[in-house]
Each structure stands twice: as C-alpha cells, then as structure tokens.
C-alpha cells in the first residue's frame, strides 16, 4: 500500500506516501506536510511513524519524521529540505546516517614502511543499512 487516509474536516482524505515531506508533533496533534497541503490530525507522532513505510521515512527528532526521498542534505544539526530545515536530535543522528547510503573517501593507512605517504591510494567505502538485519555493512571499492 502506498497511501494512508487521514481525517481532515470531517472527511477521510487519501494521502500518498510519496507526497509526504515530513511530519511534526504538536502537543496532542500531528501536522503532516505534503508537497501541496498540510494536514493537522489528532494523533501522536509515534502512530504516524508506525503507519509510514519504514525504509522511506526516518525519525530525526522527538518532534519530527522526515521523508528520505525529499531530503536534500543534512549535517550534525539539521536536515535540509527544498524550502526549510529541521533540527536533528542528538540521539537520532546515528539512525539518520544508517538510513541513507553514504559514500565516503577514507585514506588507506596500510603502510609498507618503504614508500612516501603520497603514493598511498585512497579507498572508497560505501556504508549501507541492511533493513532486514538492521546492521551496517561497509564495502570497499577499488
């Protein structure tokens, strides 16, 4: 299923998961921001998270869930979408980093003892999260 229904103005409205940008907790309510509209529903952020597909959304703060498809960039403090930025909670930083594939350059520290450091090759590593096992896998590309 690629959608859910939310109650809005005494009606149940179909909301496609692909259109959801992020969700925000607001006391006893939750705001769901889509590409075209914002819905205010009377539920908790935990229940919204449970209704969303696990590989497509990530909780980044006690008050925010973000769509990984709409994520443009992030650092240690914030997630950046096309027109706004959302804070990242310190305890949620690791979950976000494991939810997305990250390509990083690491210096190859294998030294033979007889060559200058300039001759050492860089290695590329890709860290991917395997959702079915819930663990991180590192792959070297050479």
C-alpha positions in Angstrom: 0.0 0.0 0.0 1.4 3.4 -1.0 -1.0 5.6 0.9 -3.0 6.2 4.1 -6.1 8.0 5.0 -6.2 10.9 7.4 -9.2 12.7 8.9 -9.5 16.2 7.7 -12.6 18.5 8.0 -14.8 15.5 9.0 -13.7 13.5 5.9 -11.1 10.8 5.3 -8.6 12.1 2.8 -6.1 9.8 0.9 -2.5 10.9 1.4 0.1 9.3 -0.9 3.3 8.4 1.0 5.4 9.8 -1.9 3.9 13.3 -1.4 4.7 13.5 2.4 7.7 15.7 3.1 7.7 15.5 6.9 5.6 15.2 9.9 5.7 17.3 13.1 4.4 16.7 16.6 2.3 19.5 18.1 1.2 18.5 21.6 -1.8 16.2 21.1 -1.8 16.7 17.3 0.5 15.9 14.4 1.0 18.0 11.3 1.7 16.2 8.1 3.3 18.4 5.5 2.9 17.2 1.9 4.0 18.8 -1.3 0.6 20.5 -1.7 -1.1 20.7 1.6 -0.7 20.4 5.4 -2.9 18.2 7.5 -3.5 18.6 11.2 -4.6 15.3 12.7 -5.3 14.3 16.3 -2.8 11.5 16.8 0.8 11.0 18.1 3.9 11.1 16.0 4.6 7.5 17.1 1.4 6.3 15.5 2.2 8.3 12.3 5.6 6.7 12.2 4.1 3.2 12.6 1.8 3.9 9.6 4.6 5.0 7.3 6.8 2.6 5.3 10.0 2.1 7.4 12.6 2.3 4.6 11.2 5.6 3.3 10.9 7.7 6.5 13.2 8.4 9.4 12.6 9.9 12.8 15.2 12.7 13.2 14.0 14.4 16.4 11.4 13.8 19.1 9.1 16.1 17.2 10.0 15.3 13.5 9.8 12.5 11.0 11.3 13.2 7.5 10.8 11.6 4.1 14.2 10.3 2.8 13.0 11.0 -0.8 12.6 14.7 0.0 15.8 15.0 1.9 18.3 17.2 0.1 21.2 17.3 2.6 22.0 17.1 6.3 24.7 17.8 8.9 25.0 17.1 12.6 22.5 19.8 13.5 19.8 19.9 10.8 18.1 18.2 7.8 17.6 20.4 4.8 14.6 20.1 2.5 14.0 22.3 -0.6 12.5 25.2 1.4 13.1 24.6 5.1 15.4 22.9 7.6 14.5 20.7 10.5 16.6 20.1 13.7 18.2 16.7 14.3 18.1 15.4 17.9 21.5 14.2 19.2 20.1 10.7 19.9 18.6 10.4 16.3 21.8 11.4 14.4 23.0 7.8 14.1 19.7 6.5 12.9 19.6 9.0 10.0 23.2 8.2 9.0 22.3 4.5 8.8 19.0 5.1 6.9 20.7 6.6 3.9 23.6 5.3 1.8 26.8 7.4 2.4 29.8 7.4 0.0 33.0 8.5 1.8 36.6 8.7 1.0 39.0 7.2 3.5 42.8 7.4 3.4 44.3 3.9 3.0 46.5 3.7 6.1 48.2 0.4 5.0 51.9 1.3 5.0 54.7 -0.9 3.9 57.3 1.3 5.5 59.4 2.0 2.4 57.1 4.3 0.4 56.3 8.0 0.8 52.7 8.9 2.0 51.9 10.5 -1.4 52.0 7.0 -3.0 49.2 5.7 -0.8 46.0 5.2 -2.6 42.6 6.4 -1.4 39.9 3.8 -0.9 36.2 4.4 -1.4 33.8 2.9 1.1 30.1 2.7 0.9 28.1 2.1 4.1 24.6 0.7 3.5 22.0 -0.3 6.1 20.5 -3.7 5.5 16.9 -3.3 6.7 16.1 -6.9 7.2 19.0 -7.5 9.6 19.3 -3.9 10.9 23.0 -3.7 10.7 25.5 -1.6 8.8 27.6 -3.1 6.0 30.8 -1.5 4.8 32.0 -2.2 1.2 35.4 -1.2 -0.2 35.5 -0.1 -3.8 38.9 -0.1 -5.5 
